[in-house]
């Protein structure tokens, strides 16, 4: 059984070699590492950036379903 396992392991390593790299390093993208992208947060929060935990939402503008003449 051990001989068969060794033979299969060699075949797997030949077809799909494993590269021993860490999943996260200094070149990883911010979202994968968990770092906040400040310009993105500033755009999302608008005027509330640094003021509130709720993103800024402009008040809704409703138009009349009846046309103006």
Helices and strands as residue ranges (DSSP letters): H 2-15, H 30-33, H 38-45, G 46-48
